[in-house]
Amino acid sequence: MSARHGAARRASQLPSPAPKTRPSRSNDSERTRQNILAIATDEFANKGFSGARVDEIAARTNASKRMIYYYFEDKEGLFIAVLEEAYRRIREIEASLDLAHLEPFDAIRALVAFTFDYQNANEDFIRLVMVENIHKGVHIERSRAVEDLNVSVINTIRDIYQRGLRQGVFREGVDEIDLHMSISALCFFNVANRSTFSRIFKRDMSSPKALARRREVVIETIVRFLRRDN
């Protein structure tokens, strides 16, 4: 047997190289969908529902206008998906805080601190909520997911509050949705009205010092609201 034939025979006995795996179509589809949502979030947050244009969103993504309509049907469907994704993101992080293992006051402090930090770091979320309020909440009302997505935060607050009641550290008569509204309002205002407050009162509300001070004020406000009088 010649050396060349021997080498060929040995090569034929080696295991065949593993075929290159190609990304599944489902993965490609999800990446495309997430890319559209990311760009649409920026467009809607900065230009509002009326000002945003699907043509501009398509031009900034790796998708065509036709593909956007394939995934989301129309502009309204896209905006609803953006809102759903925005709420899903904050609720998923909230769920990872593991507040059930903290004492009630520590748990409520952690929840308020997270809400304050998240909203300050994600101004697009605030703008989207403001846009939807301008439109009287009509898109959220048509969403199948937003209401369900927000059940978790109410359940979390209810659990913290009930534990505080059982330990005798929280006062009675607090409604969990009212409490959630108070936390959201205090944190939301710091972002939504930052520019006007900074100019009117000549104080930089976005400086690290101002944010740290406001964060503590918001936390202490909620803690005092809940504390049982001795």
C-alpha positions in Angstrom: 0.0 0.0 0.0 1.4 3.4 -1.0 2.0 6.1 1.7 -0.7 8.2 0.0 -3.3 5.4 0.0 -2.5 4.6 3.7 -3.0 8.2 4.7 -6.2 8.4 2.8 -7.4 5.2 4.5 -6.5 6.5 8.0 -8.3 9.8 7.2 -11.4 7.9 6.2 -11.4 6.2 9.6 -11.4 9.5 11.6 -14.7 10.7 13.0 -16.4 13.2 10.7 -16.3 16.8 12.0 -19.4 17.9 13.8 -21.7 19.8 11.5 -21.8 23.5 12.2 -24.9 24.4 14.1 -27.0 27.2 12.6 -29.0 29.5 14.8 -32.6 28.3 14.8 -35.2 30.4 13.1 -36.9 30.9 16.4 -33.8 32.5 17.8 -33.4 34.7 14.8 -37.1 35.7 15.1 -36.8 36.6 18.8 -33.6 38.6 18.2 -35.4 40.5 15.4 -38.4 41.1 17.6 -36.3 42.3 20.5 -34.4 44.7 18.2 -37.6 46.2 16.9 -38.9 46.6 20.5 -35.7 48.3 21.6 -35.8 50.9 18.8 -39.5 51.4 19.1 -39.1 52.0 22.8 -36.7 54.8 22.1 -39.0 56.3 19.4 -42.2 56.2 21.4 -40.5 57.4 24.6 -39.0 60.4 22.9 -41.7 61.3 20.3 -44.9 59.9 21.8 -47.3 57.6 20.2 -48.5 60.3 17.7 -45.0 61.5 16.8 -43.3 58.1 16.3 -43.3 56.7 12.8 -43.1 53.1 11.9 -41.0 54.0 8.8 -38.3 55.6 11.1 -38.4 52.6 13.4 -37.9 50.2 10.4 -35.0 52.4 9.1 -33.2 52.1 12.5 -33.7 48.3 12.8 -32.6 45.3 10.9 -36.2 44.7 9.9 -38.5 46.0 7.2 -41.7 47.9 7.8 -43.5 44.8 6.4 -41.7 42.6 9.0 -42.7 45.0 11.8 -46.4 44.6 10.8 -45.9 40.8 10.6 -44.8 40.7 14.3 -47.0 43.4 15.7 -49.9 43.9 13.1 -49.9 47.7 13.3 -48.4 50.8 15.1 -50.8 50.4 18.0 -49.9 46.7 18.4 -46.2 47.7 18.4 -46.8 50.4 21.1 -48.8 47.9 23.2 -45.9 45.4 22.9 -43.4 48.1 24.0 -45.5 48.9 27.1 -45.8 45.2 27.9 -42.0 44.8 27.6 -41.4 47.8 29.8 -43.6 46.5 32.6 -42.3 43.0 32.2 -38.7 44.2 32.7 -39.3 46.0 36.0 -41.5 43.3 37.4 -39.0 40.5 36.6 -36.3 42.4 38.5 -38.6 43.1 41.4 -39.4 39.4 41.6 -35.6 38.6 42.0 -35.2 40.8 45.1 -36.2 38.0 47.4 -37.9 40.3 49.8 -39.7 37.5 51.6 -36.6 36.7 53.7 -36.3 40.3 55.0 -37.9 41.8 58.0 -40.9 44.0 57.0 -39.3 47.4 57.4 -36.1 46.1 55.6 -38.2 44.6 52.8 -40.2 47.8 52.2 -37.0 49.9 52.3 -35.5 47.6 49.7 -38.5 47.7 47.5 -38.8 51.5 47.6 -35.0 51.9 47.0 -35.2 49.5 44.0 -38.2 51.4 42.5 -36.4 54.8 43.0 -33.1 53.5 41.4 -34.8 51.7 38.6 -36.9 54.6 37.5 -34.0 57.0 37.7 -31.9 54.7 35.6 -34.7 54.0 33.1 -36.2 57.3 32.0 -37.7 55.7 29.0 -40.1 53.8 31.3 -41.3 57.1 32.8 -41.8 58.7 29.4 -43.7 55.7 28.1 -46.1 55.8 31.1 -46.5 59.5 30.6 -47.3 59.0 26.9 -49.9 56.4 27.8 -51.5 58.6 30.3 -51.8 61.4 27.7 -53.8 58.8 25.7 -56.0 58.0 28.7 -54.6 54.4 29.1 -56.4 53.2 26.0 -53.5 51.0 24.9 -53.0 49.3 28.2 -56.7 48.6 28.4 -56.3 46.7 25.1 -53.3 44.7 26.4 -53.8 41.2 27.4 -50.7 41.2 29.6 -50.1 44.4 31.4 -52.7 43.8 34.1 -51.3 40.3 34.8 -47.8 41.6 34.8 -48.5 44.0 37.6 -50.2 41.6 39.9 -46.8 40.5 41.2 -45.9 43.8 42.7 -49.3 44.1 44.5 -48.8 40.5 45.9 -45.3 41.5 47.1 -46.5 44.6 48.9 -49.4 42.7 50.4 -47.1 40.0 51.7 -44.7 42.6 53.3 -47.6 44.6 54.8 -49.3 41.5 56.3 -46.0 40.4 57.8 -45.6 43.9 59.3 -49.1 43.7 60.7 -48.6 40.3 62.3 -45.4 41.6 63.9 -47.2 44.7 65.2 -44.8 47.1 63.4 -47.1 48.4 60.7 -50.3 50.3 61.3 -53.7 49.0 60.3 -55.9 50.3 57.4 -53.4 50.5 54.6 -54.5 49.4 51.2 -51.8 47.7 49.1 -52.7 49.4 45.9 -52.7 52.8 47.7 -49.3 51.9 49.1 -48.0 51.0 45.6 -49.4 54.2 44.2 -47.6 56.2 46.9 -44.3 54.5 46.2 -44.7 54.9 42.5 -45.7 58.6 42.8 -42.8 59.6 44.9 -40.2 57.8 42.7 -41.9 58.8 39.4 -42.1 62.5 40.3 -38.3 62.7 40.8 -37.8 61.7 37.1 -40.9 63.3 35.5 -40.4 66.7 37.1 -36.7 66.8 37.4 -36.1 69.4 34.7 -38.7 71.8 35.8 -37.7 71.6 39.5 -34.0 72.0 38.7 -34.8 75.2 36.7 -37.3 76.7 39.1 -35.4 76.1 42.3 -31.9 76.3 40.8 -31.0 72.9 42.2 -29.5 70.1 40.1 -32.0 67.3 40.8 -29.9 64.8 38.8 -26.7 65.2 40.7 -25.5 62.2 42.7 -25.8 64.2 46.0 -29.4 65.3 45.2 -30.4 61.8 44.1 -29.0 60.2 47.2 -30.8 62.7 49.4 -34.1 62.4 47.6 -33.8 58.6 47.7 -33.6 58.6 51.5 -36.4 61.1 51.8 -38.7 58.8 49.7 -37.8 55.7 51.7 -38.3 57.4 55.0 -41.6 58.9 53.9 -43.0 55.4 53.1 -41.6 54.0 56.3 -43.2 56.7 58.4 -46.5 56.2 56.6 -46.5 52.5 57.5 -45.0 52.7 61.1 -47.4 51.9 63.9 -47.6 54.7 66.5 -46.4 53.5 69.9 
